[in-house]
Amino acid sequence: MVRNNYIADTNILIALLADKLAGEMPPLLGISIISEIKLFAYPDLNEDDKQKLKKYTCWHL
């Protein structure tokens, strides 16, 4: 069984929050701690955005 793990670039996550992705995100995905810090520090982040991001912060590089 082949499993692919993907790491999202900060720009991809910004597109996710703006609902500008063409398709679905892969189910096994993580983000770097730097990307997480950048995104969660954004002052206009609403609760819905936080929930979207938390879905992908299960593991870090």
Backbone as numpy.savetxt, mean C-alpha at the origin, in Angstrom:
# Nx Ny Nz CAx CAy CAz Cx Cy Cz
3.96 -25.45 -5.94 3.12 -24.28 -5.94 4.01 -23.04 -5.94
3.76 -22.15 -6.86 4.55 -20.92 -6.95 3.78 -19.79 -6.27
4.47 -19.09 -5.38 3.87 -17.92 -4.72 4.69 -16.71 -5.07
4.03 -15.68 -5.49 4.71 -14.42 -5.80 4.42 -13.42 -4.70
5.46 -12.81 -4.19 5.32 -11.74 -3.22 5.73 -10.45 -3.89
4.96 -9.42 -3.68 5.23 -8.14 -4.31 5.42 -7.07 -3.25
6.30 -6.14 -3.54 6.51 -4.98 -2.69 6.02 -3.77 -3.47
5.15 -2.99 -2.86 4.58 -1.84 -3.55 5.47 -0.62 -3.40
5.66 0.06 -4.50 6.34 1.34 -4.50 5.38 2.39 -3.94
5.93 3.44 -3.34 5.09 4.49 -2.77 4.14 5.07 -3.81
4.59 5.24 -5.04 3.73 5.81 -6.09 2.54 4.91 -6.39
2.72 3.61 -6.31 1.60 2.69 -6.53 0.58 2.85 -5.42
1.04 3.01 -4.20 0.12 3.17 -3.08 -0.63 4.50 -3.16
0.03 5.54 -3.66 -0.65 6.82 -3.87 -1.75 6.64 -4.92
-1.46 5.90 -5.98 -2.47 5.61 -7.00 -3.63 4.81 -6.41
-3.33 3.89 -5.51 -4.37 3.11 -4.84 -5.30 4.03 -4.07
-4.73 4.96 -3.33 -5.55 5.89 -2.54 -6.37 6.81 -3.42
-5.86 7.15 -4.58 -6.58 8.03 -5.50 -7.53 7.26 -6.41
-7.65 5.94 -6.20 -8.50 5.07 -7.04 -8.14 5.18 -8.51
-6.85 5.22 -8.80 -6.38 5.34 -10.19 -5.70 4.07 -10.69
-5.83 2.97 -9.98 -5.22 1.72 -10.45 -6.14 1.08 -11.48
-5.54 0.51 -12.50 -6.31 -0.13 -13.57 -6.91 -1.46 -13.14
-6.27 -2.12 -12.18 -6.74 -3.43 -11.76 -6.62 -3.60 -10.26
-6.75 -4.84 -9.83 -6.65 -5.16 -8.41 -5.19 -5.29 -7.98
-4.92 -5.02 -6.73 -3.59 -5.23 -6.17 -3.40 -6.73 -5.94
-2.17 -7.23 -6.06 -1.92 -8.65 -5.77 -2.26 -8.95 -4.31
-2.71 -10.16 -4.02 -3.11 -10.47 -2.65 -1.94 -10.52 -1.67
-0.76 -10.91 -2.11 0.39 -10.98 -1.22 1.28 -9.78 -1.51
1.15 -8.76 -0.70 1.84 -7.53 -0.98 2.28 -6.90 0.32
3.46 -6.30 0.31 3.94 -5.57 1.46 4.46 -4.23 1.03
4.73 -3.39 2.00 5.32 -2.10 1.69 6.53 -1.89 2.59
7.44 -1.07 2.13 8.62 -0.80 2.95 8.23 0.10 4.11
8.99 0.05 5.17 8.72 0.89 6.33 8.83 2.37 5.96
9.71 2.69 5.04 9.85 4.08 4.59 8.57 4.54 3.89
8.03 3.71 3.00 6.78 4.05 2.33 5.65 4.21 3.34
5.61 3.32 4.31 4.57 3.39 5.32 4.66 4.70 6.11
5.85 5.07 6.50 6.04 6.33 7.24 5.60 7.52 6.40
6.02 7.53 5.14 5.64 8.63 4.23 4.12 8.74 4.11
3.47 7.61 3.88 2.03 7.63 3.63 1.21 7.95 4.88
1.58 7.36 6.02 0.81 7.62 7.24 1.08 9.01 7.81
2.13 9.68 7.36 2.42 11.04 7.80 1.67 12.08 6.98
1.06 11.68 5.89 0.34 12.61 5.03 -0.81 13.23 5.82
-0.88 14.56 5.93 -1.87 15.20 6.80 -3.32 15.03 6.35
-3.58 14.83 5.06 -4.95 14.71 4.57 -5.43 13.26 4.48
-4.72 12.34 5.09 -5.10 10.93 5.05 -6.37 10.73 5.87
-7.41 10.21 5.23 -8.65 9.99 5.97 -8.72 8.55 6.48
-9.76 8.25 7.22 -9.89 6.93 7.83 -10.00 5.82 6.79
-10.71 6.08 5.70 -10.83 5.10 4.62 -9.47 4.79 4.01
-8.66 5.82 3.79 -7.32 5.64 3.25 -6.45 4.82 4.21
-6.56 5.09 5.49 -5.78 4.35 6.49 -6.13 2.86 6.45
-7.43 2.56 6.29 -7.85 1.17 6.23 -7.31 0.47 4.99
-7.31 1.18 3.85 -6.74 0.61 2.63 -5.27 0.28 2.83
-4.53 1.20 3.45 -3.10 1.00 3.66 -2.82 -0.12 4.66
-3.60 -0.19 5.71 -3.37 -1.22 6.73 -3.50 -2.63 6.17
-4.26 -2.75 5.10 -4.41 -4.06 4.45 -3.06 -4.58 3.95
-2.14 -3.65 3.61 -0.86 -4.02 3.02 0.33 -3.84 3.95
0.08 -3.54 5.21 1.21 -3.33 6.13 1.41 -4.50 7.07
1.12 -5.69 6.60 1.27 -6.87 7.44 2.73 -7.30 7.62
3.58 -6.89 6.68 5.01 -7.21 6.82 5.83 -6.12 6.15
7.06 -6.01 6.62 7.93 -4.93 6.14 9.26 -5.50 5.68
9.91 -4.72 4.84 11.28 -5.02 4.45 12.22 -4.18 5.24
